[in-house]
Amino acid sequence: MIVNPQLFNYRLIIGTLVIAIVVLGSYSLSNYKSLRSHQEFVEQETLLVQNELNEMIKSYDEIKIDNNAVELELENTKAELEAALESLLTSKLDVTLITKYKNQVIALKREQSRLLARVTLVQEKNTSLQDELSSVSEKLNSQNNQLLTLEEENKNLSLTINKMVSLSAINVSAIALNNLNTRADIKTSRIDRLDNIEVCLTLLSNQFTPVGNKNIYVQIVGPDNQLVAERGHVNFNDTSLSYSGMTVVNNNYSNIDVCTKINVPSKKSMKEGTYNVIVFQDNLRIGNTELELN
C-alpha cells in the first residue's frame, strides 16, 4: 500500500485544528458561564445592599425626637446613608466594591443601633420629665385652688366683719321735689317738673360700730338701669362705686336721722317708671327704697 505523505500531513493538521477548536470552544463556553454567573452575583449583591440602604434611610425618616444634639447625629448618619446609596448607584461595581459597600452598611447599622438606643433613652427621660412636670403642674393647680378658696373665704369674712361694724339704714324714703316756689319745695311725681330728689333715712349703730365720721352714698338708678345725676365715683380696693349723692354723718352710738337733697340738673334722658334708690356706707349696701316717676 502506498501512502501519500502530503495527504497524511494534511489530515494530521486538520485533526489538530479540530481538537484545538473543540478545546477553545469548550473553554470559551466555560468562561462565558463563569462571567455570567459572576455578573449575576454582583447584580444580586448590589440590589441587596441598595434595599438595605433604602430601608435604613426610611427608618431615619420615621424617628421623631425633641433633642437637638441627637437630632443632628441622626441627620449626619442619614446623610452618610444617602451618600453611600448615591455612590452605589453611580459606580461600576465588582466584587471588591460590593464587599466594601457591605462592610460600610454593617458599620452604619452599628451606628444606627447606637443612635436608636440613645433615642430610646432620651425619649424615656422626656417621658419621665413630662410625668414630673404634670405632677408639679397638678400640685400648683391644687395650691392655686387652695389660695383662691382662702381668698374667697377672706372676702366673705371681711364682708361679714364689715356688716358687723357698719351702720344699718331703716325708714328709707325718697321724694321728687319742685323748687319753683321760693318759700317751700313742692312734692311732685312728674319728671318734667322735678328739680331735686330728697332721700331720708334713719341710721342705726350697734356695739361693734366704731365712733366717728361715716361716708354715706346714695345711688338713684332709673328703669333703663342708668345712674341719675352722677356726681362721681369712689374706689374701694378692687371695687368702685358711682353715686348720685353723698353725705358725711358722725356716729356716736345713737340713731341718726339723715336727709340729703340731690339736685337733678338734666331730665332729658329720664324715663317714666320705677327708680331704685340705694344707700351705701362706703361700699356696703345698707338700705334701699323705690320712687315712681312719670
C-alpha positions as CSV (number, residue, x, y, z in Angstrom):
1,M,0.0,0.0,0.0
2,I,1.4,3.3,-1.0
3,V,0.9,6.2,1.5
4,N,1.0,9.8,0.2
5,P,3.0,11.7,2.8
6,Q,1.4,15.0,1.8
7,L,-2.1,13.8,2.3
8,F,-1.2,12.4,5.7
9,N,0.2,15.7,6.8
10,Y,-3.0,17.5,5.8
11,R,-5.1,15.1,7.8
12,L,-2.9,15.5,10.8
13,I,-3.1,19.3,10.6
14,I,-6.9,19.2,10.2
15,G,-7.3,16.8,13.1
16,T,-5.1,19.0,15.3
17,L,-7.1,22.1,14.3
18,V,-10.4,20.4,15.1
19,I,-9.2,19.4,18.5
20,A,-7.9,22.9,19.2
21,I,-11.3,24.4,18.1
22,V,-13.2,22.0,20.3
23,V,-10.9,22.8,23.3
24,L,-11.1,26.6,22.7
25,G,-14.9,26.4,22.3
26,S,-15.3,24.4,25.5
27,Y,-13.0,26.9,27.3
28,S,-14.9,29.9,25.9
29,L,-18.3,28.4,26.9
30,S,-17.0,27.7,30.4
31,N,-15.5,31.2,30.7
32,Y,-18.8,32.8,29.5
33,K,-20.8,30.8,32.0
34,S,-18.4,31.8,34.8
35,L,-18.5,35.5,33.7
36,R,-22.3,35.4,33.5
37,S,-22.5,33.9,36.9
38,H,-20.2,36.5,38.4
39,Q,-22.2,39.3,36.8
40,E,-25.5,37.9,38.2
41,F,-23.8,37.6,41.7
42,V,-22.7,41.3,41.5
43,E,-26.1,42.5,40.5
44,Q,-27.8,40.5,43.2
45,E,-25.5,41.7,45.9
46,T,-25.9,45.3,44.6
47,L,-29.7,45.0,44.8
48,L,-29.5,43.6,48.4
49,V,-27.2,46.4,49.5
50,Q,-29.4,49.0,47.8
51,N,-32.5,47.7,49.5
52,E,-30.8,47.7,52.9
53,L,-29.7,51.3,52.4
54,N,-33.2,52.4,51.4
55,E,-34.8,50.7,54.4
56,M,-32.3,52.3,56.8
57,I,-32.9,55.8,55.3
58,K,-36.6,55.2,55.6
59,S,-36.3,54.2,59.2
60,Y,-34.5,57.5,60.0
61,D,-37.4,59.5,58.4
62,E,-39.8,57.9,61.0
63,I,-37.7,58.9,64.0
64,K,-39.1,62.0,65.9
65,I,-37.2,63.3,68.9
66,D,-37.1,66.6,70.7
67,N,-33.3,66.8,71.3
68,N,-31.1,69.0,69.1
69,A,-27.9,67.0,69.7
70,V,-29.4,63.6,68.9
71,E,-31.3,65.0,66.0
72,L,-28.1,66.4,64.5
73,E,-26.4,63.0,64.8
74,L,-29.4,61.3,63.1
75,E,-29.2,63.8,60.3
76,N,-25.5,63.2,59.8
77,T,-25.9,59.4,59.8
78,K,-28.8,59.7,57.3
79,A,-26.6,61.9,55.1
80,E,-23.9,59.2,55.1
81,L,-26.5,56.6,54.1
82,E,-27.8,58.7,51.2
83,A,-24.2,59.4,50.0
84,A,-23.4,55.6,50.1
85,L,-26.6,54.9,48.2
86,E,-25.8,57.5,45.5
87,S,-22.3,56.2,45.1
88,L,-23.6,52.6,44.8
89,L,-26.0,53.6,42.0
90,T,-23.4,55.5,40.0
91,S,-20.3,53.3,40.4
92,K,-19.2,50.5,38.1
93,L,-19.3,47.6,40.6
94,D,-17.3,44.5,41.1
95,V,-16.9,42.0,43.9
96,T,-14.3,44.2,45.7
97,L,-16.5,47.3,45.7
98,I,-19.6,45.3,46.7
99,T,-17.7,43.9,49.7
100,K,-16.6,47.4,50.6
101,Y,-20.2,48.7,50.5
102,K,-21.4,45.7,52.5
103,N,-18.8,46.5,55.2
104,Q,-19.9,50.1,55.1
105,V,-23.6,49.0,55.6
106,I,-22.5,46.9,58.6
107,A,-20.8,49.9,60.1
108,L,-23.7,52.1,59.5
109,K,-26.1,49.6,61.1
110,R,-24.0,49.6,64.2
111,E,-24.1,53.4,64.3
112,Q,-27.9,53.1,63.7
113,S,-28.3,50.7,66.7
114,R,-26.2,53.1,68.9
115,L,-28.3,56.1,67.9
116,L,-31.6,54.2,68.3
117,A,-30.6,53.2,71.8
118,R,-29.8,56.8,72.6
119,V,-33.1,57.9,71.1
120,T,-34.9,55.4,73.3
121,L,-33.0,56.7,76.4
122,V,-33.8,60.4,75.6
123,Q,-37.5,59.5,75.0
124,E,-37.7,57.7,78.3
125,K,-36.1,60.7,80.0
126,N,-38.5,63.1,78.3
127,T,-41.5,60.9,79.4
128,S,-40.2,60.9,82.9
129,L,-39.8,64.7,82.8
130,Q,-43.2,65.1,81.4
131,D,-44.6,63.0,84.2
132,E,-42.7,65.1,86.8
133,L,-43.9,68.3,85.1
134,S,-47.5,67.0,85.1
135,S,-47.2,66.2,88.8
136,V,-45.8,69.6,89.6
137,S,-48.5,71.3,87.5
138,E,-51.2,69.4,89.4
139,K,-49.6,70.4,92.7
140,L,-49.5,74.1,91.6
141,N,-53.1,73.9,90.4
142,S,-54.1,72.4,93.8
143,Q,-52.2,75.2,95.6
144,N,-53.8,77.8,93.4
145,N,-57.2,76.4,94.1
146,Q,-56.5,76.5,97.8
147,L,-55.3,80.1,97.5
148,L,-58.5,81.0,95.6
149,T,-60.6,79.3,98.3
150,L,-58.7,81.2,101.0
151,E,-59.1,84.5,99.2
152,E,-62.8,83.8,98.8
153,E,-63.1,82.9,102.5
154,N,-61.2,86.1,103.4
155,K,-63.5,88.2,101.3
156,N,-66.5,86.6,102.9
157,L,-65.0,87.1,106.4
158,S,-64.2,90.7,105.6
159,L,-67.7,91.3,104.3
160,T,-69.1,89.7,107.5
161,I,-66.9,91.9,109.7
162,N,-67.9,95.0,107.7
163,K,-71.5,94.2,108.2
164,M,-71.0,93.7,111.9
165,V,-69.3,97.1,112.4
166,S,-71.3,99.1,109.8
167,L,-74.4,101.2,110.3
168,S,-77.8,99.9,109.1
169,A,-80.5,102.1,107.5
170,I,-84.2,101.9,108.2
171,N,-87.2,104.1,107.1
172,V,-85.6,104.9,103.8
173,S,-87.7,107.2,101.7
174,A,-87.4,109.2,98.5
175,I,-89.5,112.1,97.1
176,A,-89.2,114.2,94.0
177,L,-89.3,118.0,94.6
178,N,-90.1,121.0,92.5
179,N,-88.5,124.2,93.8
180,L,-90.4,126.9,91.7
181,N,-92.0,128.1,95.0
182,T,-89.3,130.1,96.7
183,R,-90.9,129.5,100.2
184,A,-91.1,125.7,100.1
185,D,-90.4,122.8,97.8
186,I,-93.4,121.1,96.2
187,K,-93.6,117.3,96.0
188,T,-94.2,116.0,92.5
189,S,-94.1,112.8,90.6
190,R,-93.6,114.5,87.2
191,I,-90.2,114.1,85.6
192,D,-90.5,117.4,83.7
193,R,-91.2,119.3,86.9
194,L,-88.7,117.8,89.4
195,D,-85.6,119.7,90.4
196,N,-84.4,117.6,93.3
197,I,-84.8,114.2,94.8
198,E,-84.7,114.1,98.6
199,V,-83.6,110.9,100.3
200,C,-84.2,110.5,104.1
201,L,-83.4,107.6,106.4
202,T,-82.6,106.6,109.9
203,L,-79.1,105.2,110.6
204,L,-78.7,102.6,113.4
205,S,-75.4,101.7,115.0
206,N,-74.5,98.8,117.3
207,Q,-71.9,98.0,119.9
208,F,-69.4,97.0,117.2
209,T,-69.8,100.2,115.2
210,P,-66.8,102.5,115.7
211,V,-67.5,106.1,116.7
212,G,-66.6,108.7,114.1
213,N,-67.5,110.1,110.7
214,K,-69.2,107.7,108.2
215,N,-69.5,108.3,104.4
216,I,-73.0,107.7,103.2
217,Y,-73.5,107.4,99.4
218,V,-76.8,107.3,97.5
219,Q,-77.4,105.8,94.1
220,I,-80.5,106.6,92.0
221,V,-80.9,104.1,89.2
222,G,-83.6,104.6,86.5
223,P,-85.7,101.9,84.8
224,D,-83.2,101.9,82.0
225,N,-80.5,100.9,84.6
226,Q,-78.8,104.3,84.2
227,L,-77.5,106.3,87.1
228,V,-79.4,109.6,87.6
229,A,-77.4,112.8,88.4
230,E,-74.0,111.1,88.7
231,R,-71.7,113.1,90.9
232,G,-68.6,110.9,90.7
233,H,-67.2,107.6,91.9
234,V,-65.1,106.3,94.7
235,N,-62.7,103.3,94.8
236,F,-62.6,100.6,97.5
237,N,-59.7,98.2,96.9
238,D,-60.8,96.1,93.9
239,T,-64.3,97.7,93.5
240,S,-65.6,101.1,92.7
241,L,-68.9,102.9,93.4
242,S,-70.6,105.6,91.3
243,Y,-73.0,107.7,93.2
244,S,-75.7,110.4,92.8
245,G,-75.3,112.0,96.2
246,M,-73.1,111.8,99.2
247,T,-73.1,113.0,102.8
248,V,-71.0,112.5,105.9
249,V,-72.5,111.6,109.3
250,N,-70.9,111.4,112.7
251,N,-71.7,108.1,114.5
252,N,-71.9,108.4,118.3
253,Y,-73.7,105.1,119.1
254,S,-77.1,106.8,118.7
255,N,-79.7,106.6,116.0
256,I,-79.3,109.3,113.4
257,D,-82.0,110.8,111.1
258,V,-80.4,111.9,107.9
259,C,-81.7,113.6,104.8
260,T,-79.8,114.5,101.6
261,K,-81.2,116.5,98.7
262,I,-79.9,115.5,95.3
263,N,-80.1,118.1,92.5
264,V,-81.2,116.7,89.1
265,P,-79.8,119.2,86.5
266,S,-80.9,117.4,83.4
267,K,-84.1,115.4,83.0
268,K,-84.0,114.8,79.2
269,S,-82.7,111.2,79.5
270,M,-85.0,110.2,82.4
271,K,-87.8,107.8,81.6
272,E,-91.2,107.0,83.1
273,G,-91.1,104.2,85.6
274,T,-89.7,102.9,88.9
275,Y,-86.4,104.4,90.2
276,N,-84.3,102.4,92.7
277,V,-82.8,104.4,95.5
278,I,-79.9,102.5,97.1
279,V,-78.0,103.7,100.2
280,F,-74.4,102.6,100.9
281,Q,-71.9,103.1,103.8
282,D,-68.7,103.1,101.9
283,N,-69.1,100.1,99.5
284,L,-71.6,98.2,101.7
285,R,-75.2,98.4,100.8
286,I,-77.3,99.2,103.9
287,G,-80.8,100.2,102.6
288,N,-83.0,101.0,99.7
289,T,-86.3,102.2,98.5
290,E,-88.3,103.0,95.3
291,L,-89.6,106.1,93.6
292,E,-92.3,106.2,90.9
293,L,-91.9,109.0,88.3
294,N,-94.0,109.7,85.2
